[in-house]
């Protein structure tokens, strides 16, 4: 006996949904517009720290380039970066003419959360899809002018896929930040357990911010936009109590105690 035919599955009323979300992206600040200067230098970084930026989506920072847009070889930069298994996805900073030149090669302007409208050219009017806020800790309430913002204290472990954001203040985590978890603070970050996920301090270009961890074994750390991934921490005291700070544009890892 042949099996009875299964009824057709009714189609969904909506084939897709658009959601708003925040992502932490690396910004590759271009100080030279020539691929023949930029790409080999990044290749040298790869050889010193295998895995650094591999398959990472990056945003090209154009603010430091003081050349006409036609002197920026966007096709060469894109091809060179992809040859290193880096994925350029957009731009930030630069003049409107330079951003428009990048858009012609598939690099749209990326505006950071809370960024100025002038950071990107005005788009053509389109219907806006409703955006859902990212799953993150709510910001602290507004404080009177000159008042000290309270420090955010988290007593529970930060799980994989969870993000905790201390906006406008320091963050103290008395438990572990697990692999896949993320802690973000505009000020300092203190982790009194193990730091195994991501820690991003010094939001808003606060280069004086520091990261403290009782057991230092992160996937990624960042201070004021300067990043280091796990594969690039060969000289850091992994598994020990550590403080991380910036000295110029380099990260310094000092044991605590």
Long-range contacts (C-beta under 8 A, 24 or more apart in sequence): 18-129, 18-131, 19-131, 19-132, 20-131, 20-132, 20-133, 20-134, 21-132, 21-134, 22-113, 22-134, 22-136, 24-182, 24-184, 24-198, 24-200, 24-222, 25-57, 25-58, 25-59, 25-89, 25-110, 26-53, 26-56, 26-57, 26-58, 26-59, 26-227, 27-58, 27-59, 27-60, 27-61, 27-92, 27-225, 28-58, 28-59, 28-60, 28-61, 28-81, 28-86, 28-88, 29-61, 29-63, 29-64, 30-60, 30-61, 30-62, 30-64, 30-65, 30-72, 30-77, 31-64, 31-65, 33-65, 33-67, 33-71, 33-72, 33-73, 34-73, 34-76, 35-73, 35-76, 35-77, 35-79, 35-80, 36-76, 38-77, 38-80, 39-77, 39-80, 39-81, 39-83, 39-84, 42-81, 42-84, 42-86, 43-84, 46-84, 49-229, 49-231, 49-232, 49-234, 50-231, 51-229, 51-230, 51-231, 51-232, 52-229, 52-231, 52-232, 53-84, 53-86, 53-229, 54-85, 54-86, 55-85, 55-86, 55-87, 56-86, 56-87, 57-87, 57-88, 57-89, 58-86, 58-87, 58-88, 58-89, 59-88, 59-89, 59-90, 59-91, 59-92, 59-110, 60-88, 60-90, 60-91, 60-92, 60-102, 60-107, 61-91, 61-92, 61-93, 62-91, 62-92, 62-93, 62-94, 62-95, 62-98, 62-99, 62-102, 63-92, 63-93, 63-94, 64-93, 65-94, 65-98, 69-95, 69-97, 69-98, 69-100, 69-101, 70-101, 72-98, 72-101, 72-102, 74-101, 74-102, 74-104, 74-105, 74-107, 75-105, 78-105, 78-106, 78-107, 92-119, 93-119, 96-121, 134-163, 135-162, 135-163, 136-163, 136-164, 136-165, 136-184, 137-163, 137-164, 137-165, 137-166, 139-165, 139-167, 139-168, 140-166, 140-167, 140-168, 140-169, 151-187, 152-185, 154-183, 157-181, 157-193, 158-182, 158-183, 158-197, 160-197, 167-203, 177-218, 179-219, 180-219, 185-209, 188-212, 198-222, 202-246, 207-246, 210-243, 210-244, 210-245, 211-243, 211-244, 211-245, 212-242, 212-243, 212-244, 212-256, 213-241, 213-242, 213-243, 213-244, 214-241, 215-239, 215-240, 215-241, 216-240, 216-241, 216-242, 216-244, 216-253, 221-251, 223-251, 226-251
